[in-house]
């Protein structure tokens, strides 16, 4: 039966910190020299690398790839002097994906290997992954994608595609990693755990260590090099038997079939891995796990938590005292790379000419590195060099000295003791043969089980400084890595369910109550507590109405009200004022009107005002709508815009203001009968005069049962008519208004609260319940590009460093979704988004909703599927694909049903449907002229008809489903961030004219009467600052290109108010290149 060796995890030159020489030909040459018949391609997710693989390789019919032209490979490795064994390397399509996401209240960072049997499958997966993150920035892409979701995507490919968790014990990026992993397979992959059948042990563990955990018995344990250069190939590898095909690898790892098998692995000595023991590289501290545990896992030098190694983590999860190898699981061999053996034999570094010469001599004589290390008798090796046979023989028997790796520093495995090496340097060493002993004074110990190693606490390493000593020679503080970024991820304080002020608010009334709740003071919790308190006191749920500003907030409120209650329990009504007004209007008339969104209303307004265009039209529309929200429409304005009103009446159209104006009229005239005794109003500072008038009308002349909550300091919607002076307005209506203030903050670090309060002179900061200071920086860049670069590097550090090195993970502690970049307006987001994408960091900018989510288009798509003979999706499928509309304000959404339309009309496409249906319900002129239908029509043309469109939308819908689950750094406007909170907040472009915003006329250089509303802009900055739980990064650029103009703006005036002693400032100074001119003598 055929037997072959395979290294199934490598990288390309497109991964960070890899050799630029890596090409398919270079890898093939090194695989031949190493004695590997099969190697991974590495990085097939990178588009350029996949293209190069497709150009250089061909599928040989086995599911594996071979070079199209393997001639001349010997030139790829010059120091082998033109030697290379005969053979043909095969490649298996393989990639590694870094997932950073939040699960179970913790940030998880897991690396997974993905294997596919064909280039088509690789392209299919890439098409879906590219919608989630940037695949072109790094061969090992960073995605905010849950490992379970990634596994689902791989399984959906079919064709024996499979996933293997990578280097499962690495502290920073792995399935079981001590810093950000899980405690079990099921915790990570849930009900899909059974689809995982192999695990990669990593360089710092071997099968014996893994066999201390009974829960891993069913898995095949594979080992691979994770090579970043050709020289590192094969330092760990796997052995298979059977025909050399993709299916053999797949079925062998699954334990299926009789014609193939998994025979075992070649391993690093685990102590050589760079995360074997616990310690601090910078402090020169290395400890065995039991010694580290005795010290509370705290470094004795710096007092900070130790980096816990693989052995420590294995011992935490172990349920056995000694390894037990399950029946049918293969054995393994521990090896030292031949270049290291040659270096030790010669007494020089592995990369020196002498060592390379011995390496070349050995492999050219015996056929390959694996042959030398595993197969050739020691006496034959001694004919190449007297000590080579002795060295390899000791390695095979495990008679080696171990200097364990820790905290990102590789360990050292030696076959000769220091005394022997001294003898060798003096020319007196004589190998005593494998049966003899070492020279007097030589040290060696046999291979230990992991448990035995864990019990040794006196010294963790042979021939190194004890714990707490100065760094070993050659590892001075200057050479050590820079100090890691301090992680700030505070645990929420254990506080009583309600503080005194919250209890006062919930018990107040029945007279009108206004609660002024600063950011992070538990506003929504208090509002929900009020509802619960009312119901506990016997008020029926049907008599309680909660209103809020947005549909999103209303949905969250409904969810909170239902939390912990049995299904069917009566709950208070929670909705927006507009939804409630529409519901009343629809019930009052036989035919409900068509509600226009803002874009539709603007189009109808433009049709009615043909004499207006451009800026004048935009200004007229905005002014009229604002005047209506402010209840300030005079007779002249009413007459001017009468055509707009008439057009709406004729077509039975209403805009948002119409809904509230109608409802207010019905309440004030006594036609509408008040149905609720208690009115709870959220975000009261965001209400316009019109909305507030509706609230006061609903509350009645005495205001009995009114409970309003909000924060005037976060009133940022004056352009929509919002009233920041809401307390004065309510007190004018009800002099007996009771005001309760919430001042205890449970969100932010004390410096964040002090900084934000400084925006309002004389204002005391909210009282912080968190004690950790976090980190607050302010950065000045020469230009916007370098400001964006600074933000990108900071984000990468917060996520745990780049994917270049696994120990880069020490700096992070946040998932992508916990980081926000908040800008004053969308045009400022572009350079930052492009920078993050270039760095391969998952990010998102809010986009318009996909056209196929529009319910009427969903109905058209369902009709098209029936026309094509495809099954119309059921409710579950629609929800999975994102086509089922979320519950509307009128109740639960119904599944879109196919339309009744002749096939010949449907065959004409969207335009044919528009001509056929015109204004038949549910369609109307607004729909046919709207953005969703126009995008739908364009997609129909691009995809070449119904079949192409249906397939394309199905793919996009499935991708969108995964994209919504994936975590990404949020880039959004300050307005959109209101109500949210993040572990880290970036506030860029803090320049006067941008914040406070001086208007578009100022930015475009056109004359304008616009003046910034400085008070509102100050409140907007306050909102941005208080989104942060502790990490706050402010920045500005001295020069910025915007709308085709170079702007050189001073620092925002708001920065002057901030206590500078709380901000760590840094400035990037551009280099000035001085050109010297030679003076010529006459």
Secondary structure, DSSP 8 states (H G I E B T S, - for coil): --EEEEE--B--TTSTT--TT--HHHHHHHHHHHT-SEEE---TTSHHHHHHHHHHEEE-SSS-EEES--TTGGGGSGGGTT---S---EEEEEEEEEEEEEETTEEEEEEEEEEESSHHHHHHHHHHHTTTS-SSS-SS-EE---HHHHHHHHHHH-TT-EEEE-STT-SSSSTT-TTT--SSHHHHHGGGGGG--EEE--TT--HHHHTT-GGGTTSEEE----BSSGGGTTSSEEEEESSSSHHHHHHHHHT--SS-EEEEEEEE-GGGSTTSBEEETTTTEEE-HHHHHHTTTB-TTT-SB-B--HHHHHHHH---SS----TT--EEEEE--HHHHHHHHHTS-TTSHHHHHHHHHHHHHHSSHHIIIIIS-HHHHTTT-TTHHHHHHHHHHT-BEEE--BTTB--EEESS-HHHHHHHHTT------TTS---TT---B----HHHHHT--S-SSTTS--TTS---TT--TTTS----------------SS-HHHHHHHH--SS-EEEEE-TTS-HHHHHHHHHHHHHHTT--GGGEEEEESSHHHHHHHHHHHHTT--TT----EEEEHHHHHHHHHHHHSSS--EE--HHHHHHHHHHH-TT--HHHHHHHHHHHHHHHHTT---HHHHHHTHHHHHHHHHHTEE-HHHHHHHHHHHHHTT-S----SEEEESSGGG-BHHHHHHHHHHH-TT-TTEEEEE-GGG---GGGTB-S-HHHHHHHH-TT-EEEEE-EESSS-HHHHHHHHTTSTT----EES-----EEEEEEESSHHHHHHHHHHHHHHHTTS-SS-GGGGGG----GGGEEEEESSGGGTHHHHHHHHHTT--EEE-----GGGSHHHHHHHHHHHHHTT-----HHHHHHHT-S---BTTBS----------HHHHTT-HHHHHHHHTT-TT--HHHHHSHHHHHHHHHHHHTTSHHHHHHHHHHHHHHHHHHHHS--EEEEEHHHHTT--EEEEEE---BTBBTTB--HHHHHT--------HHHHHHHHHHHHTTEEEEEEEEEES-EEETTEEE---B-GGGGGS-GGGSEEEE---------------
